[in-house]
Amino acid sequence: MPSRRAGRGDRGQVAVEFVGMVPLILLLVAAVWECVLIGYAFSLAGNAADEAARAGAVKGDSACEAAARKHIGEAWNLKVECGPSGDIYSAKVTLAIPVFYPGLNFGGIDGTGGAAMEKE
């Protein structure tokens, strides 16, 4: 007669493996989310710099800064540098790199843009 305990050696194993894997899964999700935020910050910085350079080439320095700030919230700690460089009006936009959400930041991401100066 076989023992009643035979065949029960792996009982509960799935639960133990799941509990062990949860922290690793959460860490992977956090890493992917951070990569998404960094990519989005690069996209925002480049677009803001292009818009700022175009506005600055047409209307001047004050319009450059306003155009850069138009679509970017305060949580990104935006810094804008605008000015002519020969026949090109250039803009450099720096955004803080977000950590899990845009209010918690470190480092910086630069976006640059340029537009031909409008003739007066």
DOMI-350543 format. One record per residue (C-alpha): residue in three letters; x, y, z. Coordinates in steps of 0.05 Angstrom, whole numbers. Example, Ala and Ser with C-alpha at 12.3 -4.5 7.8 and 13.67 -1.06 7.14 Angstrom:
# DOMI-350543
PT   res       xx       yy       zz
PT   ALA      246      -90      156
PT   SER      273      -21      143
//
This chain:
# DOMI-350543
PT   res       xx       yy       zz
PT   MET        0        0        0
PT   PRO       30       67      -21
PT   SER       40      122       29
PT   ARG      -11      178       31
PT   ARG       46      229       26
PT   ALA       71      203      -41
PT   GLY       59      253      -98
PT   ARG       54      313      -51
PT   GLY      127      334      -55
PT   ASP      114      396      -98
PT   ARG       52      420      -64
PT   GLY       55      496      -54
PT   GLN      115      504     -100
PT   VAL       78      551     -147
PT   ALA       60      598      -90
PT   VAL      132      600      -65
PT   GLU      160      613     -135
PT   PHE      108      668     -146
PT   VAL      126      703      -81
PT   GLY      200      698      -99
PT   MET      190      727     -169
PT   VAL      145      786     -151
PT   PRO      202      832     -129
PT   LEU      240      817     -193
PT   ILE      179      830     -236
PT   LEU      166      896     -200
PT   LEU      239      916     -209
PT   LEU      234      901     -284
PT   VAL      169      941     -290
PT   ALA      202     1000     -254
PT   ALA      263      998     -300
PT   VAL      219      996     -363
PT   TRP      177     1055     -336
PT   GLU      241     1095     -323
PT   CYS      264     1082     -395
PT   VAL      196     1107     -420
PT   LEU      201     1171     -380
PT   ILE      272     1184     -404
PT   GLY      251     1174     -476
PT   TYR      191     1220     -466
PT   ALA      237     1273     -436
PT   PHE      283     1270     -497
PT   SER      222     1279     -542
PT   LEU      196     1338     -502
PT   ALA      263     1372     -500
PT   GLY      274     1366     -575
PT   ASN      205     1390     -592
PT   ALA      209     1449     -544
PT   ALA      277     1470     -572
PT   ASP      251     1468     -643
PT   GLU      189     1509     -626
PT   ALA      231     1558     -586
PT   ALA      282     1568     -642
PT   ARG      227     1580     -693
PT   ALA      192     1631     -649
PT   GLY      257     1665     -632
PT   ALA      277     1671     -705
PT   VAL      212     1706     -721
PT   LYS      196     1747     -658
PT   GLY      259     1750     -614
PT   ASP      285     1725     -547
PT   SER      222     1734     -505
PT   ALA      181     1693     -554
PT   CYS      234     1639     -554
PT   GLU      228     1626     -479
PT   ALA      152     1630     -480
PT   ALA      148     1579     -538
PT   ALA      194     1531     -501
PT   ARG      151     1535     -438
PT   LYS       85     1529     -474
PT   HIS       77     1453     -472
PT   ILE      122     1433     -414
PT   GLY       99     1432     -342
PT   GLU      136     1459     -281
PT   ALA      155     1390     -256
PT   TRP      206     1382     -312
PT   ASN      250     1440     -285
PT   LEU      257     1471     -354
PT   LYS      317     1515     -371
PT   VAL      321     1552     -437
PT   GLU      379     1586     -472
PT   CYS      363     1626     -535
PT   GLY      403     1670     -581
PT   PRO      427     1682     -652
PT   SER      488     1646     -678
PT   GLY      505     1677     -745
PT   ASP      446     1668     -792
PT   ILE      415     1614     -748
PT   TYR      374     1627     -685
PT   SER      389     1570     -637
PT   ALA      354     1546     -574
PT   LYS      377     1497     -522
PT   VAL      326     1467     -475
PT   THR      347     1427     -413
PT   LEU      298     1383     -375
PT   ALA      311     1346     -311
PT   ILE      312     1270     -319
PT   PRO      251     1243     -282
PT   VAL      256     1185     -232
PT   PHE      189     1147     -234
PT   TYR      149     1212     -243
PT   PRO      167     1281     -269
PT   GLY      170     1315     -200
PT   LEU      228     1272     -174
PT   ASN      287     1291     -218
PT   PHE      362     1282     -226
PT   GLY      411     1301     -281
PT   GLY      391     1335     -345
PT   ILE      371     1321     -417
PT   ASP      388     1372     -470
PT   GLY      349     1387     -533
PT   THR      375     1435     -585
PT   GLY      341     1468     -644
PT   GLY      356     1519     -696
PT   ALA      319     1561     -748
PT   ALA      341     1609     -802
PT   MET      336     1682     -781
PT   GLU      280     1720     -813
PT   LYS      303     1780     -855
PT   GLU      276     1847     -834
//
